[in-house]
Amino acid sequence: MVTSLTPGELYRRARRIEALARIIMDCTTRGSRSADSARANQLLKEIGAIAGEGSE
């Protein structure tokens, strides 16, 4: 069963995902350190958790 989210909640999650994606892009630009790549991977997991919430 999929839980329906309100437009406000969808917007809030989308803005959070957008902000995290911008950080990931900064972490993975040319010349980034391996620590930055590890941070980017962690943020991708966080995005997955945000996007996956609300469904079973």
For each residue, the residues with C-beta under 8 A, 3 or more apart:
1: 56
2: 54 55 56
3: 54 55 56
4:
5: 9 10 13 54
6: 9 10
7: 10 11
8: 11 12
9: 5 6 12 13 54
10: 5 6 7 13 14
11: 7 8 14 15
12: 8 9 15 16
13: 5 9 10 16 17 50 51 53
14: 10 11 17 18
15: 11 12 18 19
16: 12 13 19 20 50
17: 13 14 20 21 47 50 51
18: 14 15 21 22
19: 15 16 22 23
20: 16 17 23 24 43 46 47 50
21: 17 18 24 25 47
22: 18 19 25 26
23: 19 20 26 27 39 40 43
24: 20 21 27 28 40 43 44
25: 21 22 28 29
26: 22 23 29
27: 23 24 32 36 37 39 40 43
28: 24 25 32 36 37 40
29: 25 26 32
30:
31:
32: 27 28 29 36 37
33: 36 37
34: 37 38
35: 38 39
36: 27 28 32 33 39 40
37: 27 28 32 33 34 40 41
38: 34 35 41 42
39: 23 27 35 36 42 43
40: 23 24 27 28 36 37 43 44
41: 37 38 44 45
42: 38 39 45 46
43: 20 23 24 27 39 40 46 47
44: 24 40 41 47 48
45: 41 42 48 49
46: 20 42 43 49 50
47: 17 20 21 43 44 50 51
48: 44 45 51 52
49: 45 46 52 53
50: 13 16 17 20 46 47 53
51: 13 17 47 48
52: 48 49 55
53: 13 49 50
54: 2 3 5 9
55: 2 3 52
56: 1 2 3
